Amino acid sequence: MSDRRNVQRGRDLNRTADILATRQRRILDAFASSNVLLAIDYDGTLAPIAPAPDQARMRVRTRRLFAQVARCYPSIAISGRPLDDIAQRMVGIPVRSVFGNYGAEPSPRGTPPVRVGAWVRHLRERLSTHRGVVVDD
């Protein structure tokens, strides 16, 4: 395959579609009848990327639509955020489970491996002098 076609194919794979749109109903119906779990990340997916992590908020319409989807299809929320943070953001949405720190903190309440805390301390020590760098745990 030529480089030009590889580049175009990469663009096609990275193109997003509004999966919750009415025109996508057939895709959702097929998905719902399969043996698949819908797992959605918070930052950049359910909520737009924000200048600071505490400013990221799900839009009202997105919250309503995700709640509808979670009532119809088995759904979970996964985030790099701590479990307490992401669990609070999912209140009122009937997800089956919530996972913080990219799965290191499953619900019901789990504790992250000790090494996660060590990584956070190490990164904060090393990167605290760099302007604009935030190590978000």
N, CA, C and O atoms as a MOPAC input file, in Angstrom:
PM7 MOZYME 1SCF
protein

 N      0.85300 1    -1.16600 1     0.00000 1
 C      0.00000 1     0.00000 1     0.00000 1
 C      0.90300 1     1.23500 1     0.00000 1
 O      1.91100 1     1.26700 1     0.70600 1
 N      0.55500 1     2.21900 1    -0.76600 1
 C      1.38100 1     3.42500 1    -0.84500 1
 C      1.30400 1     4.20900 1     0.45700 1
 O      0.37000 1     4.05400 1     1.24500 1
 N      2.31100 1     5.05600 1     0.66400 1
 C      2.32800 1     5.89700 1     1.86300 1
 C      1.09700 1     6.79100 1     1.92000 1
 O      0.53700 1     7.02000 1     2.99200 1
 N      0.67900 1     7.29500 1     0.76000 1
 C     -0.48300 1     8.18300 1     0.71200 1
 C     -1.73300 1     7.45100 1     1.20400 1
 O     -2.52000 1     8.01100 1     1.96800 1
 N     -1.91700 1     6.20600 1     0.76900 1
 C     -3.08900 1     5.45100 1     1.21200 1
 C     -2.99300 1     5.10300 1     2.70000 1
 O     -4.00800 1     5.10300 1     3.39700 1
 N     -1.79900 1     4.81100 1     3.18800 1
 C     -1.62200 1     4.54800 1     4.62500 1
 C     -1.99500 1     5.76100 1     5.46000 1
 O     -2.64600 1     5.62900 1     6.49600 1
 N     -1.58400 1     6.94300 1     5.01200 1
 C     -1.91200 1     8.17200 1     5.71800 1
 C     -3.42400 1     8.37700 1     5.72400 1
 O     -4.00200 1     8.68700 1     6.76600 1
 N     -4.07500 1     8.20500 1     4.56300 1
 C     -5.52900 1     8.37800 1     4.49000 1
 C     -6.23600 1     7.35900 1     5.37400 1
 O     -7.20300 1     7.69500 1     6.05700 1
 N     -5.76400 1     6.11900 1     5.36500 1
 C     -6.38500 1     5.08900 1     6.19300 1
 C     -6.26700 1     5.44700 1     7.67800 1
 O     -7.20700 1     5.23900 1     8.44500 1
 N     -5.11600 1     5.98300 1     8.07800 1
 C     -4.93000 1     6.43600 1     9.45800 1
 C     -5.90000 1     7.53600 1     9.81200 1
 O     -6.44500 1     7.55000 1    10.91600 1
 N     -6.12500 1     8.46100 1     8.89400 1
 C     -7.10100 1     9.53400 1     9.13200 1
 C     -8.50100 1     8.95300 1     9.29000 1
 O     -9.25400 1     9.36800 1    10.17100 1
 N     -8.84800 1     7.98800 1     8.43300 1
 C    -10.16900 1     7.37400 1     8.52300 1
 C    -10.36100 1     6.67300 1     9.86600 1
 O    -11.43900 1     6.74600 1    10.45500 1
 N     -9.31800 1     5.99200 1    10.35200 1
 C     -9.42700 1     5.28300 1    11.62000 1
 C     -9.54500 1     6.24400 1    12.78900 1
 O    -10.14900 1     5.90800 1    13.80800 1
 N     -8.97400 1     7.44100 1    12.65400 1
 C     -9.02000 1     8.41700 1    13.73700 1
 C    -10.23200 1     9.32900 1    13.66100 1
 O    -10.45600 1    10.13800 1    14.56200 1
 N    -11.00300 1     9.21100 1    12.61400 1
 C    -12.20200 1    10.04200 1    12.46600 1
 C    -13.25200 1     9.54200 1    13.45300 1
 O    -13.48600 1     8.33900 1    13.56500 1
 N    -13.87200 1    10.45900 1    14.15500 1
 C    -14.88800 1    10.05600 1    15.12400 1
 C    -16.27200 1    10.30800 1    14.55000 1
 O    -16.47200 1    11.20300 1    13.73000 1
 N    -17.20400 1     9.51300 1    14.99200 1
 C    -18.60100 1     9.67300 1    14.59100 1
 C    -19.42300 1     9.82600 1    15.85700 1
 O    -19.05200 1     9.29800 1    16.90500 1
 N    -20.51600 1    10.53000 1    15.77200 1
 C    -21.40800 1    10.67200 1    16.91100 1
 C    -22.19900 1     9.37600 1    17.03100 1
 O    -23.25700 1     9.22000 1    16.42200 1
 N    -21.67300 1     8.45200 1    17.82200 1
 C    -22.26800 1     7.12500 1    17.93500 1
 C    -23.66300 1     7.17900 1    18.55800 1
 O    -24.44100 1     6.23800 1    18.40700 1
 N    -23.98400 1     8.26500 1    19.25200 1
 C    -25.30300 1     8.39100 1    19.88000 1
 C    -26.33700 1     9.02100 1    18.95900 1
 O    -27.50100 1     9.15600 1    19.33500 1
 N    -25.92200 1     9.40800 1    17.75400 1
 C    -26.84900 1    10.04500 1    16.81100 1
 C    -27.87400 1     9.02900 1    16.29800 1
 O    -27.59300 1     7.83300 1    16.21900 1
 N    -29.03800 1     9.51200 1    15.96000 1
 C    -30.11300 1     8.66100 1    15.44500 1
 C    -29.65400 1     7.85900 1    14.23100 1
 O    -30.01100 1     6.69000 1    14.08200 1
 N    -28.86000 1     8.48700 1    13.36200 1
 C    -28.41400 1     7.78600 1    12.14400 1
 C    -27.50500 1     6.58700 1    12.45200 1
 O    -27.26300 1     5.75300 1    11.58000 1
 N    -27.00700 1     6.50200 1    13.68100 1
 C    -26.13700 1     5.39100 1    14.07600 1
 C    -26.90800 1     4.29000 1    14.81000 1
 O    -26.29800 1     3.36000 1    15.33800 1
 N    -28.21800 1     4.38300 1    14.84900 1
 C    -29.04200 1     3.44700 1    15.62000 1
 C    -28.76100 1     1.98100 1    15.26700 1
 O    -28.72200 1     1.12700 1    16.15300 1
 N    -28.56800 1     1.69400 1    13.99100 1
 C    -28.29600 1     0.30200 1    13.58400 1
 C    -27.00700 1    -0.21000 1    14.20700 1
 O    -26.92600 1    -1.36100 1    14.63600 1
 N    -26.00600 1     0.65000 1    14.25100 1
 C    -24.72800 1     0.25700 1    14.85600 1
 C    -24.92200 1    -0.03200 1    16.34200 1
 O    -24.42200 1    -1.03300 1    16.85300 1
 N    -25.64800 1     0.84400 1    17.03100 1
 C    -25.90800 1     0.63000 1    18.45200 1
 C    -26.74300 1    -0.62500 1    18.69100 1
 O    -26.49100 1    -1.36500 1    19.64300 1
 N    -27.72700 1    -0.86900 1    17.84200 1
 C    -28.54800 1    -2.06900 1    17.98400 1
 C    -27.69100 1    -3.33100 1    17.84100 1
 O    -27.83400 1    -4.27900 1    18.61400 1
 N    -26.80800 1    -3.33200 1    16.85100 1
 C    -25.92500 1    -4.48600 1    16.64900 1
 C    -24.98700 1    -4.64600 1    17.85400 1
 O    -24.74400 1    -5.75700 1    18.32400 1
 N    -24.47800 1    -3.53600 1    18.33200 1
 C    -23.60200 1    -3.56300 1    19.50200 1
 C    -24.34200 1    -4.12600 1    20.71700 1
 O    -23.80900 1    -4.96200 1    21.44600 1
 N    -25.55900 1    -3.66500 1    20.92300 1
 C    -26.33300 1    -4.07900 1    22.09300 1
 C    -26.64300 1    -5.56900 1    22.06900 1
 O    -26.75200 1    -6.19300 1    23.12500 1
 N    -26.78500 1    -6.14300 1    20.89500 1
 C    -27.10300 1    -7.56700 1    20.81300 1
 C    -25.85300 1    -8.44300 1    20.85400 1
 O    -25.95200 1    -9.67000 1    20.86800 1
 N    -24.69500 1    -7.82200 1    20.87300 1
 C    -23.44900 1    -8.58200 1    20.95300 1
 C    -23.05700 1    -8.77100 1    22.41300 1
 O    -23.70100 1    -8.23600 1    23.31600 1
 N    -22.02000 1    -9.52100 1    22.62700 1
 C    -21.52300 1    -9.79200 1    23.96700 1
 C    -20.37500 1    -8.82200 1    24.26900 1
 O    -19.23700 1    -9.24400 1    24.47400 1
 N    -20.68700 1    -7.50800 1    24.29400 1
 C    -19.66900 1    -6.48200 1    24.44200 1
 C    -20.05400 1    -5.54800 1    25.58300 1
 O    -21.23500 1    -5.32800 1    25.85100 1
 N    -19.05000 1    -5.00800 1    26.24200 1
 C    -19.24500 1    -4.03800 1    27.30100 1
 C    -18.78300 1    -2.68000 1    26.79800 1
 O    -17.69900 1    -2.57600 1    26.22400 1
 N    -19.57100 1    -1.65300 1    26.99800 1
 C    -19.21800 1    -0.29600 1    26.59500 1
 C    -18.39500 1     0.32600 1    27.71400 1
 O    -18.89800 1     0.52000 1    28.82100 1
 N    -17.13400 1     0.64000 1    27.43500 1
 C    -16.23100 1     1.25700 1    28.40900 1
 C    -15.80500 1     2.61000 1    27.86200 1
 O    -15.22900 1     2.69700 1    26.77800 1
 N    -16.09200 1     3.66700 1    28.62100 1
 C    -15.84700 1     5.02000 1    28.13600 1
 C    -14.96800 1     5.78200 1    29.11000 1
 O    -15.17300 1     5.73800 1    30.32300 1
 N    -13.98000 1     6.48600 1    28.55600 1
 C    -13.09600 1     7.34600 1    29.33700 1
 C    -13.79300 1     8.67900 1    29.58500 1
 O    -14.70300 1     9.05300 1    28.84500 1
 N    -13.37600 1     9.38300 1    30.60400 1
 C    -14.01600 1    10.65300 1    30.95000 1
 C    -13.39000 1    11.82700 1    30.19000 1
 O    -14.04000 1    12.44000 1    29.34300 1
 N    -12.14900 1    12.13100 1    30.49100 1
 C    -11.50700 1    13.31700 1    29.91000 1
 C    -11.26200 1    13.13900 1    28.41700 1
 O    -10.57800 1    12.20900 1    27.99000 1
 N    -11.82600 1    14.03800 1    27.64100 1
 C    -11.65200 1    13.99800 1    26.19700 1
 C    -12.68600 1    13.14300 1    25.48500 1
 O    -12.75600 1    13.15000 1    24.25600 1
 N    -13.48900 1    12.40700 1    26.24200 1
 C    -14.53800 1    11.58600 1    25.63900 1
 C    -15.90000 1    12.02000 1    26.17700 1
 O    -16.72600 1    12.54000 1    25.42700 1
 N    -16.13100 1    11.81200 1    27.44800 1
 C    -17.39200 1    12.26700 1    28.04100 1
 C    -17.36500 1    13.75800 1    28.34500 1
 O    -18.39600 1    14.43000 1    28.28800 1
 N    -16.20000 1    14.26500 1    28.66400 1
 C    -16.04300 1    15.69800 1    28.96300 1
 C    -14.93000 1    16.25500 1    28.07900 1
 O    -13.91800 1    15.59200 1    27.85100 1
 N    -15.12300 1    17.47400 1    27.58600 1
 C    -14.06100 1    18.08400 1    26.79300 1
 C    -12.80100 1    18.30500 1    27.63900 1
 O    -12.88600 1    18.53100 1    28.84600 1
 N    -11.65800 1    18.23700 1    27.00300 1
 C    -10.40000 1    18.53300 1    27.68900 1
 C    -10.47000 1    19.97200 1    28.19000 1
 O    -10.89900 1    20.86900 1    27.46400 1
 N    -10.04900 1    20.18300 1    29.42300 1
 C    -10.10200 1    21.50600 1    30.04600 1
 C     -8.68100 1    21.95600 1    30.40300 1
 O     -7.76000 1    21.14000 1    30.46000 1
 N     -8.51400 1    23.25400 1    30.64000 1
 C     -7.18200 1    23.76500 1    30.99800 1
 C     -6.61200 1    23.14100 1    32.27600 1
 O     -5.39900 1    22.96900 1    32.39700 1
 N     -7.48300 1    22.80500 1    33.22100 1
 C     -7.06600 1    22.14800 1    34.46700 1
 C     -8.02400 1    20.98700 1    34.72800 1
 O     -9.21200 1    21.09700 1    34.42600 1
 N     -7.53000 1    19.87600 1    35.28600 1
 C     -8.38400 1    18.69600 1    35.49500 1
 C     -9.67100 1    18.97300 1    36.26000 1
 O    -10.70900 1    18.39800 1    35.93200 1
 N     -9.63200 1    19.83400 1    37.26800 1
 C    -10.84600 1    20.08200 1    38.05100 1
 C    -11.90300 1    20.88200 1    37.28200 1
 O    -13.04000 1    21.00300 1    37.73800 1
 N    -11.53600 1    21.42000 1    36.13200 1
 C    -12.48000 1    22.19300 1    35.31800 1
 C    -13.21200 1    21.34300 1    34.27400 1
 O    -14.14400 1    21.82900 1    33.63300 1
 N    -12.81100 1    20.10700 1    34.09800 1
 C    -13.44600 1    19.23400 1    33.09600 1
 C    -14.83700 1    18.83100 1    33.57400 1
 O    -14.98800 1    18.22500 1    34.63500 1
 N    -15.83500 1    19.17000 1    32.79300 1
 C    -17.21600 1    18.86200 1    33.13800 1
 C    -17.93100 1    18.25200 1    31.93600 1
 O    -17.73400 1    18.66500 1    30.79300 1
 N    -18.75800 1    17.26900 1    32.22600 1
 C    -19.58500 1    16.67500 1    31.18000 1
 C    -20.68000 1    17.68400 1    30.82200 1
 O    -21.27400 1    18.30500 1    31.70400 1
 N    -20.93600 1    17.83600 1    29.54200 1
 C    -22.04200 1    18.69200 1    29.11800 1
 C    -23.36300 1    18.06000 1    29.55400 1
 O    -23.46000 1    16.84000 1    29.68200 1
 N    -24.36000 1    18.88300 1    29.77600 1
 C    -25.67800 1    18.39900 1    30.22600 1
 C    -26.22700 1    17.36800 1    29.23600 1
 O    -26.71600 1    16.31400 1    29.64200 1
 N    -26.14700 1    17.67000 1    27.95700 1
 C    -26.67800 1    16.75300 1    26.93600 1
 C    -25.90500 1    15.42900 1    26.93500 1
 O    -26.50200 1    14.36100 1    26.80200 1
 N    -24.58700 1    15.50000 1    27.08300 1
 C    -23.77000 1    14.28100 1    27.11700 1
 C    -24.14900 1    13.43700 1    28.32800 1
 O    -24.27000 1    12.21700 1    28.21800 1
 N    -24.33800 1    14.07200 1    29.47900 1
 C    -24.72600 1    13.35200 1    30.70200 1
 C    -26.06100 1    12.63600 1    30.48400 1
 O    -26.21300 1    11.46900 1    30.84300 1
 N    -27.00800 1    13.33400 1    29.90100 1
 C    -28.33800 1    12.74800 1    29.65000 1
 C    -28.23400 1    11.56800 1    28.68200 1
 O    -28.82400 1    10.51400 1    28.92200 1
 N    -27.49200 1    11.74300 1    27.59900 1
 C    -27.35000 1    10.67400 1    26.60500 1
 C    -26.58800 1     9.48000 1    27.16400 1
 O    -26.95800 1     8.33200 1    26.91600 1
 N    -25.52800 1     9.74600 1    27.91400 1
 C    -24.76200 1     8.63000 1    28.48400 1
 C    -25.60600 1     7.86100 1    29.49900 1
 O    -25.51700 1     6.63500 1    29.57900 1
 N    -26.41800 1     8.57000 1    30.26700 1
 C    -27.31700 1     7.89500 1    31.21300 1
 C    -28.30500 1     6.99900 1    30.46300 1
 O    -28.59300 1     5.88600 1    30.90200 1
 N    -28.82300 1     7.48600 1    29.33400 1
 C    -29.74400 1     6.66700 1    28.53200 1
 C    -29.03200 1     5.42500 1    27.99500 1
 O    -29.57500 1     4.32100 1    28.04100 1
 N    -27.83800 1     5.61100 1    27.49800 1
 C    -27.06400 1     4.48000 1    26.96500 1
 C    -26.77900 1     3.47400 1    28.07800 1
 O    -26.92100 1     2.26900 1    27.87400 1
 N    -26.37800 1     3.96200 1    29.25200 1
 C    -26.03400 1     3.07100 1    30.36700 1
 C    -27.24300 1     2.29800 1    30.88500 1
 O    -27.09000 1     1.21100 1    31.44300 1
 N    -28.43500 1     2.84700 1    30.70600 1
 C    -29.65100 1     2.11200 1    31.09400 1
 C    -29.94600 1     0.98500 1    30.10100 1
 O    -30.57100 1    -0.01200 1    30.46100 1
 N    -29.50300 1     1.14300 1    28.86900 1
 C    -29.81100 1     0.16400 1    27.81800 1
 C    -28.69600 1    -0.85400 1    27.58000 1
 O    -28.96600 1    -1.99300 1    27.19900 1
 N    -27.46600 1    -0.45300 1    27.80000 1
 C    -26.32300 1    -1.29100 1    27.46000 1
 C    -25.37500 1    -1.37700 1    28.65500 1
 O    -25.21600 1    -0.40100 1    29.38800 1
 N    -24.75300 1    -2.52100 1    28.85500 1
 C    -23.78800 1    -2.62200 1    29.95200 1
 C    -22.64500 1    -1.62800 1    29.71000 1
 O    -21.97200 1    -1.67900 1    28.68100 1
 N    -22.43800 1    -0.72200 1    30.67600 1
 C    -21.46200 1     0.35400 1    30.51600 1
 C    -20.61900 1     0.51800 1    31.76700 1
 O    -21.09100 1     0.29700 1    32.88100 1
 N    -19.36900 1     0.90800 1    31.57400 1
 C    -18.48900 1     1.25500 1    32.68200 1
 C    -17.76100 1     2.54400 1    32.32500 1
 O    -17.65400 1     2.90200 1    31.15200 1
 N    -17.26800 1     3.23200 1    33.33600 1
 C    -16.46900 1     4.43500 1    33.13500 1
 C    -15.04600 1     4.13700 1    33.60000 1
 O    -14.83800 1     3.58000 1    34.67800 1
 N    -14.08300 1     4.51000 1    32.78300 1
 C    -12.66900 1     4.32700 1    33.10600 1
 C    -12.00900 1     5.68800 1    33.00700 1
 O    -12.28800 1     6.46100 1    32.09000 1
 N    -11.12700 1     5.97700 1    33.96300 1
 C    -10.47300 1     7.27400 1    33.93700 1
 C     -9.08300 1     7.18900 1    34.54300 1
 O     -8.78300 1     6.29200 1    35.33200 1
 N     -8.25300 1     8.12400 1    34.16400 1
 C     -6.95700 1     8.28400 1    34.80600 1
 C     -7.09800 1     9.03100 1    36.11500 1
 O     -6.13400 1     9.15000 1    36.87100 1
 N     -8.27700 1     9.53200 1    36.38600 1
 C     -8.54900 1    10.25100 1    37.62600 1
 C     -8.61800 1     9.25700 1    38.79500 1
 O     -8.85000 1     8.06500 1    38.59400 1
 N     -8.41600 1     9.76300 1    40.00700 1
 C     -8.61300 1     8.89100 1    41.17400 1
 C    -10.06200 1     8.40300 1    41.22200 1
 O    -10.96700 1     9.08200 1    40.73600 1
 N    -10.27300 1     7.24700 1    41.79500 1
 C    -11.60800 1     6.64700 1    41.85100 1
 C    -12.62300 1     7.57300 1    42.49600 1
 O    -13.73100 1     7.71500 1    41.97900 1
 N    -12.27900 1     8.20700 1    43.60700 1
 C    -13.23700 1     9.09500 1    44.27500 1
 C    -13.69800 1    10.21300 1    43.34500 1
 O    -14.87300 1    10.57700 1    43.35200 1
 N    -12.78500 1    10.75700 1    42.54900 1
 C    -13.10500 1    11.84900 1    41.63400 1
 C    -14.05400 1    11.37400 1    40.53400 1
 O    -15.10900 1    11.97100 1    40.32000 1
 N    -13.67900 1    10.30200 1    39.84000 1
 C    -14.49900 1     9.85200 1    38.71000 1
 C    -15.83800 1     9.29500 1    39.19700 1
 O    -16.85300 1     9.45000 1    38.51800 1
 N    -15.85300 1     8.65300 1    40.35600 1
 C    -17.12100 1     8.13100 1    40.89800 1
 C    -18.08400 1     9.27900 1    41.17200 1
 O    -19.28000 1     9.16100 1    40.90600 1
 N    -17.57500 1    10.38100 1    41.69900 1
 C    -18.42500 1    11.54900 1    41.96200 1
 C    -18.99500 1    12.10900 1    40.66300 1
 O    -20.14300 1    12.55100 1    40.63300 1
 N    -18.21300 1    12.09700 1    39.60000 1
 C    -18.65100 1    12.62800 1    38.30700 1
 C    -19.68200 1    11.70600 1    37.63200 1
 O    -20.39500 1    12.13700 1    36.72600 1
 N    -19.76100 1    10.45500 1    38.06700 1
 C    -20.71100 1     9.49500 1    37.48400 1
 C    -22.00500 1     9.36900 1    38.29000 1
 O    -22.88100 1     8.58600 1    37.92600 1
 N    -22.13300 1    10.12400 1    39.37200 1
 C    -23.35500 1    10.06500 1    40.19500 1
 C    -24.56500 1    10.35600 1    39.30200 1
 O    -24.58200 1    11.33200 1    38.55100 1
 N    -25.57100 1     9.49200 1    39.40100 1
 C    -26.79700 1     9.65700 1    38.62400 1
 C    -26.76500 1     8.95800 1    37.27300 1
 O    -27.77000 1     8.93800 1    36.56200 1
 N    -25.63100 1     8.38900 1    36.91600 1
 C    -25.52200 1     7.64800 1    35.65200 1
 C    -25.39600 1     6.17000 1    36.02500 1
 O    -24.47800 1     5.80400 1    36.76000 1
 N    -26.28700 1     5.32200 1    35.54200 1
 C    -26.31800 1     3.92600 1    35.98600 1
 C    -25.25800 1     3.02500 1    35.33400 1
 O    -25.58600 1     2.01500 1    34.71100 1
 N    -23.99100 1     3.40500 1    35.48700 1
 C    -22.91600 1     2.55800 1    34.98200 1
 C    -22.77800 1     1.35200 1    35.90600 1
 O    -23.11400 1     1.41700 1    37.08800 1
 N    -22.28500 1     0.26800 1    35.35400 1
 C    -22.12900 1    -0.94800 1    36.16100 1
 C    -20.94400 1    -0.85200 1    37.10300 1
 O    -20.95800 1    -1.42600 1    38.19100 1
 N    -19.92100 1    -0.12700 1    36.68300 1
 C    -18.73500 1     0.00700 1    37.51400 1
 C    -17.95400 1     1.23300 1    37.08100 1
 O    -18.13700 1     1.74700 1    35.97700 1
 N    -17.08700 1     1.69000 1    37.96000 1
 C    -16.22000 1     2.83100 1    37.68600 1
 C    -14.80300 1     2.41600 1    38.06000 1
 O    -14.58100 1     1.79400 1    39.09900 1
 N    -13.84900 1     2.76300 1    37.20500 1
 C    -12.45400 1     2.44000 1    37.45700 1
 C    -11.62500 1     3.70900 1    37.41900 1
 O    -11.65900 1     4.44600 1    36.43400 1
 N    -10.88200 1     3.97000 1    38.48100 1
 C     -9.99300 1     5.12200 1    38.53500 1
 C     -8.56600 1     4.71200 1    38.24600 1
 O     -8.23600 1     3.52600 1    38.22500 1
 N     -7.73200 1     5.69500 1    38.02500 1
 C     -6.31200 1     5.47300 1    37.73300 1
 C     -6.10400 1     4.36600 1    36.69300 1
 O     -5.28500 1     3.46500 1    36.87200 1
 N     -6.87200 1     4.46200 1    35.60200 1
 C     -6.80100 1     3.53500 1    34.46100 1
 C     -6.89400 1     2.07200 1    34.87500 1
 O     -6.21300 1     1.20800 1    34.32300 1
 N     -7.74000 1     1.81800 1    35.84500 1
 C     -7.99000 1     0.43900 1    36.24800 1
 C     -7.26900 1     0.01900 1    37.50600 1
 O     -7.55600 1    -1.04800 1    38.04700 1
 N     -6.33700 1     0.82700 1    37.99000 1
 C     -5.62800 1     0.47400 1    39.22600 1
 C     -6.55200 1     0.57500 1    40.43500 1
 O     -6.29300 1    -0.04500 1    41.46700 1
 N     -7.63500 1     1.35700 1    40.31400 1
 C     -8.60200 1     1.52500 1    41.39600 1
 C     -9.98900 1     1.10100 1    40.92100 1
 O    -10.76100 1     1.93700 1    40.45100 1
 N    -10.31000 1    -0.16600 1    41.03600 1
 C    -11.65900 1    -0.58900 1    40.63500 1
 C    -12.66200 1    -0.28000 1    41.73300 1
 O    -12.30500 1    -0.16600 1    42.90500 1
 N    -13.92600 1    -0.14700 1    41.33700 1
 C    -14.96900 1    -0.03200 1    42.34500 1
 C    -15.58400 1    -1.42100 1    42.50600 1
 O    -15.52100 1    -2.19300 1    41.55000 1
 N    -16.16600 1    -1.79100 1    43.62800 1
 C    -16.21700 1    -0.95800 1    44.81800 1
 C    -14.81800 1    -0.66800 1    45.33200 1
 O    -13.84800 1    -1.33200 1    44.96800 1
 N    -14.74400 1     0.30400 1    46.15400 1
 C    -13.46800 1     0.87400 1    46.58000 1
 C    -12.33200 1    -0.14200 1    46.63500 1
 O    -12.39900 1    -1.15600 1    47.32900 1
 N    -11.30300 1     0.16900 1    45.88500 1
 C    -10.08400 1    -0.60200 1    45.92900 1
 C     -8.96700 1     0.36100 1    46.24400 1
 O     -9.16900 1     1.57400 1    46.21600 1
 N     -7.83400 1    -0.13900 1    46.53200 1
 C     -6.71300 1     0.75800 1    46.77400 1
 C     -5.69600 1     0.55800 1    45.66600 1
 O     -5.44500 1    -0.57300 1    45.24900 1
 N     -5.10800 1     1.64700 1    45.18500 1
 C     -4.13700 1     1.49900 1    44.11200 1
 C     -2.88600 1     0.79500 1    44.62500 1
 O     -2.55700 1     0.88000 1    45.80900 1
 N     -2.20600 1     0.11400 1    43.74600 1
 C     -0.95200 1    -0.51600 1    44.16600 1
 C     -0.02000 1     0.54100 1    44.75100 1
 O     -0.03400 1     1.69400 1    44.31900 1
 N      0.78000 1     0.15300 1    45.72100 1
 C      1.71600 1     1.06600 1    46.37800 1
 C      2.60100 1     1.75800 1    45.35000 1
 O      2.95300 1     2.92500 1    45.51900 1
 N      2.96200 1     1.04400 1    44.28500 1
 C      3.87900 1     1.63300 1    43.30700 1
 C      3.27300 1     2.85200 1    42.60500 1
 O      4.01500 1     3.70900 1    42.12600 1
 N      1.94300 1     2.94700 1    42.53200 1
 C      1.32800 1     4.11200 1    41.89600 1
 C      1.66100 1     5.36300 1    42.69700 1
 O      2.04800 1     6.38000 1    42.12100 1
 N      1.51800 1     5.30100 1    44.00600 1
 C      1.87200 1     6.43600 1    44.85800 1
 C      3.33600 1     6.80300 1    44.71500 1
 O      3.68800 1     7.98200 1    44.69900 1
 N      4.18600 1     5.79900 1    44.61300 1
 C      5.62400 1     6.05500 1    44.43800 1
 C      5.88900 1     6.74700 1    43.10400 1
 O      6.72000 1     7.65300 1    43.03300 1
 N      5.19600 1     6.33400 1    42.05500 1
 C      5.37400 1     6.97000 1    40.73900 1
 C      4.96600 1     8.43900 1    40.80300 1
 O      5.66300 1     9.31100 1    40.28400 1
 N      3.82700 1     8.70300 1    41.44600 1
 C      3.33000 1    10.08100 1    41.54400 1
 C      4.34600 1    10.93900 1    42.29000 1
 O      4.67800 1    12.03200 1    41.83300 1
 N      4.84300 1    10.46500 1    43.42700 1
 C      5.84400 1    11.22800 1    44.19400 1
 C      7.08800 1    11.47700 1    43.35300 1
 O      7.61600 1    12.58900 1    43.33100 1
 N      7.55100 1    10.45200 1    42.66700 1
 C      8.75200 1    10.56600 1    41.83700 1
 C      8.55100 1    11.59500 1    40.71500 1
 O      9.40700 1    12.45200 1    40.49300 1
 N      7.43500 1    11.50500 1    40.02400 1
 C      7.16900 1    12.43800 1    38.93000 1
 C      7.02600 1    13.87300 1    39.43800 1
 O      7.51900 1    14.81100 1    38.81200 1
 N      6.35900 1    14.03400 1    40.55700 1
 C      6.21300 1    15.38700 1    41.11600 1
 C      7.57500 1    15.97000 1    41.49900 1
 O      7.84100 1    17.14600 1    41.25200 1
 N      8.43100 1    15.15100 1    42.09800 1
 C      9.77400 1    15.62000 1    42.46100 1
 C     10.56300 1    16.03600 1    41.22600 1
 O     11.21900 1    17.07700 1    41.21900 1
 N     10.49400 1    15.22100 1    40.19200 1
 C     11.28200 1    15.47100 1    38.98200 1
 C     10.73900 1    16.59500 1    38.10900 1
 O     11.50600 1    17.30000 1    37.45300 1
 N      9.42600 1    16.76400 1    38.09700 1
 C      8.81000 1    17.68000 1    37.13800 1
 C      8.30300 1    18.98800 1    37.74700 1
 O      7.83900 1    19.86700 1    37.02100 1
 N      8.38700 1    19.12300 1    39.06300 1
 C      7.80900 1    20.31100 1    39.71200 1
 C      8.46600 1    21.61800 1    39.27400 1
 O      7.85700 1    22.68000 1    39.39900 1
 N      9.67500 1    21.56200 1    38.77200 1
 C     10.36400 1    22.78900 1    38.34500 1
 C     10.00300 1    23.20600 1    36.92000 1
 O     10.38100 1    24.29000 1    36.47700 1
 N      9.28500 1    22.36100 1    36.21300 1
 C      8.91600 1    22.67000 1    34.83100 1
 C      7.58500 1    23.41800 1    34.80200 1
 O      6.55800 1    22.90800 1    35.24900 1
 N      7.62600 1    24.60200 1    34.28300 1
 C      6.43800 1    25.45000 1    34.22200 1
 C      5.33900 1    24.79100 1    33.36600 1
 O      5.60200 1    24.30400 1    32.26600 1
 N      4.12700 1    24.78700 1    33.88600 1
 C      2.98700 1    24.27900 1    33.13500 1
 C      2.77700 1    22.77800 1    33.25700 1
 O      1.77700 1    22.26400 1    32.75800 1
 N      3.68600 1    22.06100 1    33.90300 1
 C      3.53200 1    20.61800 1    34.04700 1
 C      2.76700 1    20.33000 1    35.33400 1
 O      3.14000 1    20.78700 1    36.41400 1
 N      1.69400 1    19.56400 1    35.19500 1
 C      0.88500 1    19.18000 1    36.35900 1
 C      0.85100 1    17.65800 1    36.39500 1
 O      0.43500 1    17.01700 1    35.43000 1
 N      1.28100 1    17.09100 1    37.49300 1
 C      1.16300 1    15.65100 1    37.70100 1
 C     -0.14700 1    15.46000 1    38.43200 1
 O     -0.26800 1    15.79500 1    39.61100 1
 N     -1.12200 1    14.92400 1    37.73200 1
 C     -2.47200 1    14.79000 1    38.26800 1
 C     -2.68600 1    13.37900 1    38.74400 1
 O     -2.64800 1    12.44000 1    37.95000 1
 N     -2.91200 1    13.21600 1    40.03400 1
 C     -3.19200 1    11.90400 1    40.59800 1
 C     -4.66200 1    11.84200 1    40.93400 1
 O     -5.13900 1    10.82000 1    41.42800 1

